[in-house]
Amino acid sequence: MAHLHITAWVIALALLMLVLTFSRAGNAKAAKITQMVMRLFYLVILYSGGSLFASYANIGVLVIVKMLVGLWVIAAIEMVSIKVSKGQPASSWWIQLVVSFVLALILGFGFMPLGILPA
């Protein structure tokens, strides 16, 4: 399930870059369609993350923190895509996206059982 989860958020980030590219190029229809596809990947991320949460629930509070940070990443991705599509400033959401994504990577790969650091 971890492979599905990682693949889904990598694709969601790639779709975010496409939304930004389409929005800046003035192609609102393509940006909107890509946003909808990206939202479908949020569902895959939530499903696979929920499955990972259920399998790691015995670890303790760190799993809950990781889940909340993951939800923060999804919210930041969504807000960046919305703000850029509407032509509004999104710098605060970009900062939140970077901070939450780095935290999610550190928690996921550093402290979870399938991470790269020894537990």
C-alpha positions, 0 to 999 in steps of 0.5 A: 500500500505504501507504493500506491500512496507514494505514487499517488502523491507524486502524480498529484504533485505532477498534476499541480505543476500541470495546473500551474502551467496551464493557468499561466498559459491562459488555458483555463479549460485544461487547468480545470480538467487537470484540477479535477483529475488531481482531485481524484488522486486526492481520493487515492491518497486518502484511501492508501493513507487511511490503509497505512494509518490502520496498519500503523495505528499501534505505533502511537501519536506519531502516526496521527501527527503524520496523518494530520500533516498529510491532510495539510499537504493536500489542503495546501496543494488544493489552495495553491491550485485554486489561487493560481487558477484565479490569478490571486497571490498564493505565496503564503500557501506555497510556503505552507505547501513546502513546509508541510511537504518537508514535514510529511517526508521527514515523518513518513520516510524517517519515522514510519516502519517502511521509512529509510531510517531504522526505527 
